[in-house]
Amino acid sequence: MSECITHVPVRKLNTGAVMPAIGLGTFGSDKYTPEQISAAVAGAIKAGYRMLDCASVYQNEDQIGEVLSALFAEGAVKREDLFITSKVWNDQHREVKKACLKSLDDLKLSYIDLYFVHWPFPNYHAPGCDGDSRNPDSKPFSVDEFMDTWRQCEELVDLGLVKAIGMSNMTVSKLEQVLPLCKIRPAALELECHPSFQQQELCEYAQKRNIVPIGFCPIGSPSRPERDRCEDDVVDMQLPEVISVANAHNIHPALVCIKWAVQRGLCTIPFSVKEAQYISNLKCTTEDPLTESEMRSLDGAERNCRLVKGQVFLWPGATDWKQLWE
């Protein structure tokens, strides 16, 4: 195992807590088993990762919990040194406490550092479904329904089950509707973010309100499910702007994407089960920063290419995935 990597940048949440600016994603798509992912978690923590981005729908929290228990028992890391997130899935918006308790039990934890509403509506799909799947019970975004879910998340904070709460897969228009109604404001916002889909407006909107953006798919999600793939999707690591910077630093284009996200002030959660990759992903945030001119040049990589379109969540009568993001 590599020497433990330290001095990773951090982000301060509006709760006062400190969160690493890079974490290990644990969504294995349809390609990696829970055993592969939990093995990567063990290796990543030993290499210096202190943040894990988990979710009940990833179907691996119980295996990750076994790994965490073993690491705590052997003294490899203390619970208070880790920042662990989880999320309530769409079919449990009316049973948030039950969902959270299940994640706590699976992860073998007494609290979760940051708990998200995974999607802003109670629409769901079967694991591994294809892109044409639709649930007839799906509905458009509803402020009232969302706030009912959010109130339950606020209760989790009051009960001490979670330290902070966050939102995910939101838009500026949705945030404008719900933020004034929150008793506890979100500490973080998970959103898709990579050079070809920079979400500048949404990131700035969150940052101005002391909400930390956490970017998923930071290298363009080459392992995303087949249902989220389209012929005209952009491959971030093949963009000329990214390759040019990678060549200047003699590094892999994926590392350019990660450095870019962290230097924009985001937290980023790349996924890999390969030791060499997850170690280099972490290490790149501690050395050889991109120059201001390189950061400006990467602004030109914007292609407005959303990769996780969410079309399986469309409701009856909706015909375009873009309706999810209005």
C-alpha positions, 0 to 999 in steps of 0.5 A: 500500500502506498504511503498515506497521503496528507494535506488534502484541501478541505471545505468548511460547511455552514455547520462549522464542520470540515470536509475533505475536498476530494472523496471516494465515490462508491457508485459502482454503476452496473459494472462493479460488485459490492465486494470490489467497491468495499475493497477499494474503500479499504485501500483508499482509506489506508491511502489517505482518503477521509471522505466516502460518498455513499447511498442506499441505492448503490446497494453496497452500504452493508459491505462498506460497513463491514470494511469500516468496522474492520478498519476501526477495530484494527486502529487504521482510522478513527470514526471521527477522522472520516466524513461519510455521506449517504442519501435517501432514495426516491421511494423512501421520501415519506420514510426518511428516518427509516431509510436513514436508520437502515443506512446507519445499520448497514454502515455500522455507524452511530451518525452520518456526517452529511445526508442527502435527498438523492433526487428532488422527487419521489420517482424511482426505477428498478436497479439496472433498468434500461433507459426507456423504463418509466414508472407510471407513478412518477410525478413532476417536482412538487415544492410541498412534497419536497419540503415534506421530505426536507422536514424529515431530514431536518428532524434527523439533525435534531435527533443527532442521527446526521450532522448535516443535510444536503440536496442533490440533482437540483436546479437554480429554479428549484433551489429558489423555491425551497431554500426560503422554506428551510429551517435548516439550510443545506450544507452541500449540494451534489451536482454533476460537474466536469469540464464539458458540463461545468454548471457555472451558474448553479455552482456560483449560486450555491457558493454565494449561499454558503452551500458547498458544491460536490461534483459527481462524474468529475472525469466524465463518468466513463463507467456510467450505466448504459441507460445514461449513454447517448451517441452525442455525449462528449468524452471529457478526457478527449477534449483538446483543452483537457489534453493540452493541460495534461500534456503540459503537466505530464499527467493523465487527463483525468487528473486535470479534471480533478484538479480543475474541480478542486481549484474551482472550490468544489468538493469532488468524488471520483470513483475507481476500484483500481489502487493506482487510480484512486491514489493518484486521484487523491495525490493530485489535489496536493501538488502541481496546481494548474495555473490561472491561464490553464484554468481559464483555458479549461473554461473553453471545454464547456460543451453543456453535455449532461451525462446523467440525464435522468430520463428514467424518472420522467412522469407520464406525459413528459417527453424530454429529459430536459423537463427534469432540469427546469 
